[in-house]
Amino acid sequence: MKIYQVGGAVRDKLRGQKPQDFDYVVTGTTPKHLLELGFQQVGKNFPVFLHPQTKEEYALARKEIKIGTSHQDFKFIFNPSITIEEDLARRDFTCNAIAFDPEEKKYIDPFNGRKDIKSHILRHINDIHFQEDPLRILRLCRFTAQLNFTPAPKTLKLTQQMTAKGMLKYLSPERIWNEIKKALEFPNFSKFLTTARQIGALEALLPEINELWNIPERQEHHPEQNTGNHILLALEHARDTNEFVRFGVLLHDIGKTLTPLEILPSHHQHEQRGLLLIKKICQRFKIPNHYQNFALCTCKLHMKFHKVTEMRIGTLFDFCQEIKHYNCNIEDYIAVCRCDFYGRAVELSQKQKEAFEQKAAILRQAIKILSAIHATDMINFYQLKKDEHFGKIYREYCIQELQKKLKKEGSL
């Protein structure tokens, strides 16, 4: 029996990164023998075992035979004669097809993955095997974001051909969203978008977003010429945020898809029109509600942010209530607005930057004040009738308190 470390842990160690998850492949043995050693079997389709002490995953070396069109339509072959090289040959990219032998302290690298890691290249191993799994189209896009690697020309061409053949239709909505979600977790998410567009995957899966590159912008506001380029620039400013902010940035201008300048003189009301598209996209891929609600909030309200300093106190109160309605984290909402503001091909002045942060400070403080106000704080709360007029009375109380405290703190 022989045990090898494989997968992302080996790749990341070679990249100089701290490995997160450790996976192992076992050759020269059987499921029965591993069970006798105290391993716990957890795999249903193929034997995967948990180590009795570390609980790390150990899989038997295997070969795969494609038996259908789905991502999961494979027949697995296990026997003690399968080598580590044969197991590595079924993997997607050379950087992921490297094993480490902890006993002999050496790497098994039959496809020159270490060379591609040094060159920051994503290169597929085998044309035939690669095309057997359509999920690898999206894994290519995701790894460009995760690793900041560039696809090899032949790999790029192959995924373009796979997409043109309609192979993405064989993936479940859950699988597609899972890859998008993973990509959103990395600072270089814009590379996922660029690669997906380059190979046709964006047009196939998210045509509403792909269309944004055909939507012209007014030069005085967006010198980057089209909405798609604006999204990419905004995502660059979302590098130090989180996946919710990047998701909000991705969809905040989606309503412009319906309003090209050839039809309308401006993108007036694109925020409201984008809500329906976001709901359709989230329904299509079964995206969780907390992602959807945040995207709806940022799409509908990102333009209102810029009017904070001009708002009357009642309007500011209503604005805060709208944000609260979507259960948005205020800092994430402000971050989307900041990315939208900075994501333009123009140099912003210090005065413009300070004006943005002033609006952010006022909104942040207003939200904080309102979150500390409760109906029972009203002096005559228990004497008031809780009828149809109570809501109006409570609103007026909140507005008065908000104005009083903002003035006291010098925000008004």
GUKOLTI-759309 format. One record per residue (C-alpha): residue in three letters; x, y, z; residue number from 1. Coordinates in Angstrom, 1 decimal. Example, Ala and Ser with C-alpha at 12.3 -4.5 7.8 and 13.67 -1.06 7.14 Angstrom:
2
ala; 12.3; -4.5; 7.8; 1
ser; 13.7; -1.1; 7.1; 2
***
This chain:
412
met; 0.0; 0.0; 0.0; 1
lys; 1.3; 3.5; -0.9; 2
ile; -0.1; 6.9; 0.2; 3
tyr; 0.3; 10.1; -1.8; 4
gln; -0.7; 13.7; -1.1; 5
val; -2.6; 15.1; -4.1; 6
gly; -4.7; 18.0; -5.4; 7
gly; -4.9; 21.6; -4.3; 8
ala; -2.6; 21.1; -1.2; 9
val; 0.3; 20.0; -3.4; 10
arg; -0.4; 22.8; -5.9; 11
asp; -0.6; 25.5; -3.3; 12
lys; 2.5; 24.4; -1.5; 13
leu; 4.4; 24.6; -4.8; 14
arg; 2.9; 28.1; -5.3; 15
gly; 4.3; 29.2; -1.9; 16
gln; 0.8; 29.3; -0.4; 17
lys; -0.4; 27.7; 2.8; 18
pro; -2.5; 24.6; 1.9; 19
gln; -6.0; 24.6; 3.3; 20
asp; -7.3; 21.1; 2.7; 21
phe; -5.3; 17.9; 2.4; 22
asp; -6.4; 15.0; 0.2; 23
tyr; -4.7; 11.7; -0.4; 24
val; -4.7; 8.9; -2.9; 25
val; -4.0; 5.3; -1.9; 26
thr; -2.6; 2.7; -4.3; 27
gly; -2.0; -1.0; -4.0; 28
thr; -4.8; -1.8; -1.6; 29
thr; -8.6; -2.5; -1.3; 30
pro; -11.6; -1.0; 0.6; 31
lys; -11.6; -4.0; 2.9; 32
his; -8.0; -3.4; 3.9; 33
leu; -8.6; 0.3; 4.7; 34
leu; -11.7; -0.6; 6.8; 35
glu; -9.5; -3.1; 8.7; 36
leu; -7.1; -0.3; 9.4; 37
gly; -9.9; 1.8; 11.0; 38
phe; -10.7; 4.1; 8.1; 39
gln; -14.3; 5.1; 7.7; 40
gln; -15.9; 4.9; 4.3; 41
val; -18.0; 7.9; 3.2; 42
gly; -18.0; 7.8; -0.6; 43
lys; -21.2; 6.5; -2.2; 44
asn; -20.1; 6.4; -5.9; 45
phe; -16.5; 5.5; -5.2; 46
pro; -14.5; 4.6; -2.1; 47
val; -13.4; 7.6; -0.1; 48
phe; -12.3; 7.1; 3.5; 49
leu; -11.7; 9.3; 6.5; 50
his; -8.5; 8.7; 8.4; 51
pro; -9.3; 7.3; 11.9; 52
gln; -7.3; 10.2; 13.6; 53
thr; -7.0; 13.2; 11.3; 54
lys; -10.4; 12.7; 9.5; 55
glu; -8.7; 13.8; 6.3; 56
glu; -9.9; 12.2; 3.0; 57
tyr; -8.2; 9.2; 1.5; 58
ala; -9.4; 8.0; -1.9; 59
leu; -8.5; 4.8; -3.7; 60
ala; -6.6; 5.4; -7.0; 61
arg; -9.1; 5.0; -9.8; 62
lys; -9.8; 5.2; -13.5; 63
glu; -13.0; 6.7; -15.0; 64
ile; -15.1; 5.7; -18.0; 65
lys; -17.7; 8.2; -19.4; 66
ile; -21.1; 6.6; -19.7; 67
gly; -23.4; 9.6; -20.2; 68
thr; -23.7; 13.4; -20.8; 69
ser; -24.0; 14.5; -17.2; 70
his; -21.2; 15.8; -15.1; 71
gln; -21.6; 12.7; -12.9; 72
asp; -22.0; 10.1; -15.6; 73
phe; -18.9; 8.1; -15.0; 74
lys; -18.1; 4.5; -14.2; 75
phe; -15.2; 4.1; -11.8; 76
ile; -12.7; 1.3; -11.8; 77
phe; -10.8; 0.5; -8.7; 78
asn; -8.2; -2.2; -8.2; 79
pro; -4.8; -2.5; -6.5; 80
ser; -2.9; -2.4; -9.8; 81
ile; -3.9; 1.2; -10.7; 82
thr; -0.9; 3.4; -10.4; 83
ile; -0.6; 7.0; -9.1; 84
glu; 0.2; 8.1; -12.7; 85
glu; -3.0; 6.6; -14.0; 86
asp; -5.0; 8.3; -11.3; 87
leu; -3.4; 11.7; -12.0; 88
ala; -4.1; 11.3; -15.7; 89
arg; -7.9; 11.6; -15.1; 90
arg; -7.5; 15.1; -13.6; 91
asp; -8.3; 18.4; -15.3; 92
phe; -5.2; 20.6; -15.3; 93
thr; -1.5; 19.9; -15.1; 94
cys; -1.2; 22.1; -11.9; 95
asn; -3.8; 19.8; -10.2; 96
ala; -2.1; 16.5; -11.4; 97
ile; 0.9; 16.5; -9.1; 98
ala; 1.3; 14.0; -6.3; 99
phe; 3.8; 14.1; -3.4; 100
asp; 5.3; 11.0; -1.9; 101
pro; 5.8; 11.7; 1.8; 102
glu; 8.0; 8.6; 2.3; 103
glu; 10.4; 9.3; -0.4; 104
lys; 10.0; 13.1; -0.2; 105
lys; 9.5; 13.5; -3.9; 106
tyr; 7.0; 14.8; -6.4; 107
ile; 5.3; 12.7; -9.1; 108
asp; 4.6; 15.1; -11.9; 109
pro; 4.0; 13.2; -15.2; 110
phe; 2.5; 16.2; -17.0; 111
asn; 5.0; 19.0; -16.1; 112
gly; 2.5; 20.7; -13.7; 113
arg; 5.3; 22.3; -11.7; 114
lys; 6.5; 24.1; -14.9; 115
asp; 3.0; 25.4; -15.6; 116
ile; 2.7; 26.6; -12.0; 117
lys; 5.9; 28.6; -12.3; 118
ser; 4.5; 30.1; -15.6; 119
his; 1.1; 30.7; -14.1; 120
ile; -0.5; 28.6; -16.8; 121
leu; -3.7; 26.6; -16.8; 122
arg; -3.2; 23.7; -19.2; 123
his; -5.5; 20.7; -19.7; 124
ile; -4.0; 17.2; -19.7; 125
asn; -5.9; 15.3; -22.3; 126
asp; -8.4; 16.5; -24.9; 127
ile; -10.7; 13.5; -24.7; 128
his; -10.8; 13.2; -20.9; 129
phe; -11.2; 17.0; -20.5; 130
gln; -14.2; 17.1; -22.7; 131
glu; -15.9; 14.3; -20.7; 132
asp; -16.7; 16.7; -17.9; 133
pro; -18.5; 20.0; -18.9; 134
leu; -17.9; 21.3; -15.4; 135
arg; -14.3; 21.8; -16.3; 136
ile; -15.3; 24.8; -18.5; 137
leu; -16.3; 26.7; -15.4; 138
arg; -13.4; 25.3; -13.4; 139
leu; -11.1; 26.9; -15.9; 140
cys; -12.8; 30.2; -15.3; 141
arg; -12.8; 29.8; -11.6; 142
phe; -9.1; 28.8; -11.4; 143
thr; -8.2; 32.0; -13.4; 144
ala; -9.7; 33.9; -10.5; 145
gln; -8.5; 31.7; -7.7; 146
leu; -4.9; 31.2; -8.9; 147
asn; -4.5; 34.3; -11.0; 148
phe; -3.4; 32.0; -13.9; 149
thr; -3.9; 32.4; -17.6; 150
pro; -5.3; 29.6; -19.8; 151
ala; -3.0; 28.0; -22.3; 152
pro; -4.1; 28.8; -25.9; 153
lys; -5.0; 25.2; -26.7; 154
thr; -7.0; 24.9; -23.5; 155
leu; -8.8; 28.2; -24.2; 156
lys; -9.7; 26.9; -27.7; 157
leu; -10.9; 23.6; -26.4; 158
thr; -13.2; 25.2; -23.9; 159
gln; -14.5; 27.5; -26.6; 160
gln; -15.4; 24.4; -28.7; 161
met; -17.0; 22.7; -25.7; 162
thr; -19.2; 25.8; -25.0; 163
ala; -20.1; 26.1; -28.7; 164
lys; -21.3; 22.5; -28.6; 165
gly; -23.7; 23.4; -25.8; 166
met; -22.1; 21.2; -23.2; 167
leu; -22.9; 23.6; -20.4; 168
lys; -26.6; 22.6; -20.7; 169
tyr; -25.6; 19.3; -19.1; 170
leu; -24.7; 21.0; -15.8; 171
ser; -27.3; 21.4; -13.0; 172
pro; -28.1; 24.9; -11.8; 173
glu; -26.6; 24.0; -8.4; 174
arg; -23.2; 23.0; -10.0; 175
ile; -23.1; 26.3; -12.0; 176
trp; -23.9; 28.5; -9.0; 177
asn; -21.3; 26.5; -6.9; 178
glu; -18.5; 27.4; -9.3; 179
ile; -19.7; 31.1; -9.5; 180
lys; -19.8; 31.3; -5.7; 181
lys; -16.4; 29.8; -5.3; 182
ala; -15.0; 32.3; -7.9; 183
leu; -16.7; 35.2; -6.0; 184
glu; -14.7; 34.4; -2.9; 185
phe; -11.4; 35.5; -4.6; 186
pro; -10.1; 39.0; -5.2; 187
asn; -9.5; 38.3; -8.9; 188
phe; -13.2; 37.6; -9.6; 189
ser; -13.0; 39.9; -12.6; 190
lys; -10.7; 37.2; -14.3; 191
phe; -13.5; 34.7; -13.9; 192
leu; -15.8; 37.1; -15.8; 193
thr; -13.3; 37.9; -18.5; 194
thr; -12.4; 34.2; -19.1; 195
ala; -16.1; 33.2; -19.2; 196
arg; -16.8; 35.9; -21.7; 197
gln; -13.8; 34.9; -23.8; 198
ile; -14.9; 31.3; -24.1; 199
gly; -18.6; 32.0; -24.6; 200
ala; -19.7; 30.7; -21.2; 201
leu; -20.9; 34.0; -20.0; 202
glu; -23.2; 34.4; -23.1; 203
ala; -24.5; 30.8; -22.6; 204
leu; -25.2; 31.1; -18.9; 205
leu; -25.6; 34.8; -18.1; 206
pro; -26.6; 36.6; -21.4; 207
glu; -27.9; 39.5; -19.4; 208
ile; -24.4; 40.3; -18.1; 209
asn; -22.7; 39.4; -21.4; 210
glu; -24.9; 42.0; -23.1; 211
leu; -23.5; 44.8; -20.9; 212
trp; -20.5; 45.0; -23.2; 213
asn; -22.9; 46.1; -26.0; 214
ile; -24.5; 48.9; -23.8; 215
pro; -22.7; 52.2; -24.5; 216
glu; -22.2; 54.7; -21.6; 217
arg; -22.1; 58.5; -21.7; 218
gln; -18.5; 59.6; -22.0; 219
glu; -18.8; 62.4; -19.4; 220
his; -19.7; 59.8; -16.8; 221
his; -18.1; 56.6; -18.0; 222
pro; -15.0; 57.1; -20.3; 223
glu; -14.7; 53.3; -20.3; 224
gln; -17.3; 53.4; -23.1; 225
asn; -19.6; 50.5; -22.1; 226
thr; -21.3; 49.0; -19.0; 227
gly; -19.4; 45.8; -19.2; 228
asn; -16.0; 47.5; -18.9; 229
his; -17.5; 49.6; -16.0; 230
ile; -18.4; 46.3; -14.2; 231
leu; -14.8; 45.0; -14.7; 232
leu; -13.3; 48.3; -13.3; 233
ala; -15.7; 48.2; -10.4; 234
leu; -14.8; 44.6; -9.6; 235
glu; -11.1; 45.6; -9.5; 236
his; -12.0; 48.0; -6.7; 237
ala; -13.8; 45.1; -5.0; 238
arg; -10.6; 43.1; -4.6; 239
asp; -10.4; 43.8; -0.8; 240
thr; -14.1; 43.2; -0.1; 241
asn; -16.1; 40.0; 0.1; 242
glu; -18.2; 37.7; -2.1; 243
phe; -21.4; 39.6; -1.3; 244
val; -20.0; 42.9; -2.4; 245
arg; -18.6; 41.4; -5.6; 246
phe; -22.0; 39.8; -6.3; 247
gly; -23.7; 43.2; -5.8; 248
val; -21.1; 44.9; -8.0; 249
leu; -21.7; 42.3; -10.7; 250
leu; -25.4; 42.9; -10.9; 251
his; -25.8; 46.5; -9.8; 252
asp; -26.2; 47.9; -13.4; 253
ile; -27.9; 44.8; -14.9; 254
gly; -31.0; 46.9; -15.7; 255
lys; -29.0; 48.8; -18.3; 256
thr; -29.3; 45.7; -20.5; 257
leu; -32.8; 46.8; -21.3; 258
thr; -32.0; 50.5; -22.0; 259
pro; -29.3; 50.9; -24.7; 260
leu; -28.7; 54.6; -25.5; 261
glu; -29.9; 53.9; -29.1; 262
ile; -33.4; 53.5; -27.6; 263
leu; -33.3; 55.9; -24.6; 264
pro; -31.4; 59.1; -24.1; 265
ser; -30.2; 57.9; -20.7; 266
his; -30.2; 54.9; -18.3; 267
his; -33.1; 56.5; -16.4; 268
gln; -34.7; 54.0; -13.9; 269
his; -32.3; 51.2; -14.8; 270
glu; -32.2; 50.4; -11.0; 271
gln; -35.9; 49.5; -10.9; 272
arg; -35.8; 47.5; -14.2; 273
gly; -32.8; 45.5; -13.0; 274
leu; -34.8; 44.0; -10.1; 275
leu; -36.7; 41.6; -12.4; 276
leu; -33.6; 40.5; -14.1; 277
ile; -31.9; 39.7; -10.8; 278
lys; -34.8; 37.7; -9.6; 279
lys; -34.8; 35.7; -12.9; 280
ile; -31.0; 35.0; -12.6; 281
cys; -31.3; 34.0; -9.0; 282
gln; -34.2; 31.7; -9.8; 283
arg; -32.4; 30.2; -12.8; 284
phe; -29.4; 29.1; -10.7; 285
lys; -31.2; 28.6; -7.4; 286
ile; -29.1; 31.3; -5.8; 287
pro; -29.7; 31.6; -2.0; 288
asn; -32.1; 34.4; -0.9; 289
his; -29.4; 36.3; 1.1; 290
tyr; -27.4; 36.8; -2.1; 291
gln; -30.5; 37.8; -4.0; 292
asn; -31.7; 40.3; -1.4; 293
phe; -28.3; 42.0; -1.3; 294
ala; -28.2; 42.3; -5.1; 295
leu; -31.7; 43.7; -5.2; 296
cys; -30.8; 46.2; -2.5; 297
thr; -27.6; 47.4; -4.3; 298
cys; -29.3; 47.5; -7.7; 299
lys; -32.3; 49.5; -6.6; 300
leu; -30.5; 51.9; -4.2; 301
his; -27.0; 52.4; -5.5; 302
met; -27.9; 55.7; -7.2; 303
lys; -29.7; 57.1; -4.2; 304
phe; -26.5; 57.0; -2.2; 305
his; -25.1; 59.9; -4.1; 306
lys; -28.0; 62.1; -3.0; 307
val; -27.6; 61.5; 0.8; 308
thr; -26.3; 65.0; 1.5; 309
glu; -29.2; 66.6; -0.5; 310
met; -31.9; 64.6; 1.2; 311
arg; -34.5; 66.1; 3.5; 312
ile; -34.5; 64.3; 6.9; 313
gly; -37.7; 62.4; 6.0; 314
thr; -36.3; 61.2; 2.8; 315
leu; -33.1; 60.1; 4.6; 316
phe; -35.3; 58.1; 7.0; 317
asp; -37.2; 56.4; 4.2; 318
phe; -33.9; 55.6; 2.5; 319
cys; -32.5; 53.9; 5.6; 320
gln; -35.8; 52.0; 6.0; 321
glu; -35.4; 50.7; 2.4; 322
ile; -31.9; 49.4; 3.2; 323
lys; -33.2; 47.8; 6.4; 324
his; -36.0; 46.1; 4.3; 325
tyr; -33.5; 44.1; 2.4; 326
asn; -31.6; 43.2; 5.6; 327
cys; -28.4; 44.6; 4.0; 328
asn; -25.1; 45.0; 5.9; 329
ile; -24.6; 48.7; 5.6; 330
glu; -20.8; 48.5; 5.1; 331
asp; -21.3; 46.0; 2.3; 332
tyr; -23.9; 48.3; 0.7; 333
ile; -21.5; 51.3; 1.0; 334
ala; -18.7; 49.2; -0.5; 335
val; -20.7; 48.4; -3.6; 336
cys; -21.5; 52.1; -4.0; 337
arg; -17.8; 52.9; -3.6; 338
cys; -16.8; 50.3; -6.2; 339
asp; -19.4; 51.7; -8.6; 340
phe; -18.1; 55.3; -7.9; 341
tyr; -14.4; 54.4; -8.3; 342
gly; -14.9; 51.9; -11.2; 343
arg; -14.5; 54.4; -14.0; 344
ala; -11.7; 55.2; -16.4; 345
val; -11.2; 58.6; -14.9; 346
glu; -8.9; 60.0; -12.1; 347
leu; -11.0; 61.1; -9.2; 348
ser; -10.0; 64.3; -7.3; 349
gln; -9.4; 64.3; -3.6; 350
lys; -12.5; 66.5; -3.2; 351
gln; -14.7; 63.9; -4.9; 352
lys; -13.3; 61.1; -2.7; 353
glu; -13.9; 63.1; 0.4; 354
ala; -17.5; 63.9; -0.7; 355
phe; -18.1; 60.2; -1.1; 356
glu; -16.9; 59.4; 2.4; 357
gln; -18.9; 62.2; 3.8; 358
lys; -22.1; 60.7; 2.4; 359
ala; -21.0; 57.3; 3.7; 360
ala; -20.4; 58.7; 7.2; 361
ile; -23.9; 60.4; 7.3; 362
leu; -25.6; 57.2; 6.1; 363
arg; -23.7; 55.0; 8.5; 364
gln; -24.5; 57.3; 11.4; 365
ala; -28.2; 57.5; 10.4; 366
ile; -28.5; 53.7; 10.3; 367
lys; -26.8; 53.5; 13.7; 368
ile; -29.1; 56.1; 15.3; 369
leu; -32.3; 54.5; 13.9; 370
ser; -31.2; 51.0; 15.0; 371
ala; -31.2; 52.3; 18.6; 372
ile; -34.7; 53.8; 18.4; 373
his; -37.7; 51.8; 19.6; 374
ala; -41.4; 52.5; 19.7; 375
thr; -41.4; 52.0; 23.5; 376
asp; -39.0; 55.0; 23.7; 377
met; -41.9; 57.4; 23.0; 378
ile; -43.1; 59.1; 26.2; 379
asn; -46.8; 58.3; 25.5; 380
phe; -46.3; 54.9; 23.9; 381
tyr; -48.6; 53.0; 26.2; 382
gln; -51.4; 55.6; 25.9; 383
leu; -51.3; 55.6; 22.1; 384
lys; -53.9; 53.5; 20.2; 385
lys; -52.2; 50.9; 18.1; 386
asp; -54.4; 51.5; 15.1; 387
glu; -53.8; 52.5; 11.5; 388
his; -52.5; 55.9; 12.6; 389
phe; -49.8; 54.5; 14.9; 390
gly; -47.3; 53.9; 12.1; 391
lys; -47.4; 57.5; 11.0; 392
ile; -46.9; 58.8; 14.5; 393
tyr; -44.0; 56.4; 15.1; 394
arg; -42.4; 57.5; 11.8; 395
glu; -42.6; 61.2; 12.7; 396
tyr; -41.0; 60.3; 16.1; 397
cys; -38.1; 58.5; 14.4; 398
ile; -37.6; 61.4; 12.0; 399
gln; -37.5; 63.9; 14.8; 400
glu; -35.0; 61.8; 16.8; 401
leu; -32.9; 61.2; 13.8; 402
gln; -32.7; 64.9; 13.0; 403
lys; -32.0; 65.9; 16.6; 404
lys; -29.1; 63.4; 17.0; 405
leu; -27.6; 64.1; 13.6; 406
lys; -27.5; 67.8; 14.4; 407
lys; -26.0; 67.1; 17.8; 408
glu; -23.3; 65.1; 16.2; 409
gly; -22.6; 67.7; 13.5; 410
ser; -23.7; 65.5; 10.6; 411
leu; -26.4; 68.0; 9.5; 412
***
